[in-house]
Amino acid sequence: MSYLRFRNWKRYQNADLAKKSHGGLAWVKLWTIRDEELMALTPTTRLLFYELLKLAGREMNAIPNDMNFISGHTGLTLKQTVNGVQTLLEGAWLSETKTKRNSRNESRKVSRVTLDREVEVEVEEESSKAFVDEAQIAEVRSLVDRSLRSVG
């Protein structure tokens, strides 16, 4: 059996609470930073993303990669679940692992949010020197996301 995990889970969820938890988290953090790529997905896939966040909290970020299990816990049809999980894997929101155990090593990959923030900081620094419009910022973000997908 393989498992699905959210990337950078420890970074964005409460690690102290997870250490004290015996079997699952009572709540998970839902970040409100707008992810344009996530917002571009179909409403069904976005719903699956949010339902999987809750399921990851209950399963300590080791969701069994069993589409019937996921479908039963999210309330979506099997077809919607299969298509949505595939989209989330391709978009690097989820990763697949062979073991239920967490890695002892922190992820060496840079998160999408971190890169977005770095781009924003660079743009802010540059904006004091020259005018940067929203189209240029969107283009840089798009390039960063594409390069992350090729690395992941």
ChimeraX attribute file (.defattr): number of C-alpha atoms within 10 A of each C-alpha:
attribute: neighborCount
match mode: 1-to-1
recipient: residues
	/A:1	9
	/A:2	14
	/A:3	18
	/A:4	22
	/A:5	25
	/A:6	20
	/A:7	18
	/A:8	18
	/A:9	16
	/A:10	15
	/A:11	11
	/A:12	12
	/A:13	17
	/A:14	14
	/A:15	12
	/A:16	9
	/A:17	13
	/A:18	16
	/A:19	10
	/A:20	10
	/A:21	12
	/A:22	9
	/A:23	11
	/A:24	18
	/A:25	21
	/A:26	11
	/A:27	13
	/A:28	15
	/A:29	11
	/A:30	11
	/A:31	9
	/A:32	6
	/A:33	7
	/A:34	9
	/A:35	12
	/A:36	11
	/A:37	10
	/A:38	15
	/A:39	11
	/A:40	10
	/A:41	15
	/A:42	12
	/A:43	11
	/A:44	13
	/A:45	23
	/A:46	16
	/A:47	15
	/A:48	22
	/A:49	20
	/A:50	13
	/A:51	16
	/A:52	23
	/A:53	21
	/A:54	22
	/A:55	21
	/A:56	21
	/A:57	21
	/A:58	17
	/A:59	17
	/A:60	20
	/A:61	24
	/A:62	22
	/A:63	23
	/A:64	22
	/A:65	17
	/A:66	15
	/A:67	16
	/A:68	16
	/A:69	13
	/A:70	22
	/A:71	17
	/A:72	13
	/A:73	13
	/A:74	18
	/A:75	12
	/A:76	19
	/A:77	13
	/A:78	15
	/A:79	11
	/A:80	16
	/A:81	23
	/A:82	17
	/A:83	12
	/A:84	21
	/A:85	22
	/A:86	14
	/A:87	16
	/A:88	19
	/A:89	15
	/A:90	13
	/A:91	18
	/A:92	18
	/A:93	17
	/A:94	20
	/A:95	16
	/A:96	17
	/A:97	17
	/A:98	12
	/A:99	13
	/A:100	17
	/A:101	11
	/A:102	13
	/A:103	8
	/A:104	6
	/A:105	6
	/A:106	10
	/A:107	13
	/A:108	7
	/A:109	11
	/A:110	12
	/A:111	16
	/A:112	19
	/A:113	14
	/A:114	10
	/A:115	15
	/A:116	18
	/A:117	12
	/A:118	12
	/A:119	17
	/A:120	15
	/A:121	12
	/A:122	11
	/A:123	19
	/A:124	14
	/A:125	11
	/A:126	12
	/A:127	12
	/A:128	9
	/A:129	9
	/A:130	10
	/A:131	9
	/A:132	13
	/A:133	10
	/A:134	8
	/A:135	9
	/A:136	11
	/A:137	15
	/A:138	13
	/A:139	11
	/A:140	16
	/A:141	19
	/A:142	15
	/A:143	11
	/A:144	15
	/A:145	20
	/A:146	13
	/A:147	11
	/A:148	17
	/A:149	12
	/A:150	7
	/A:151	9
	/A:152	12
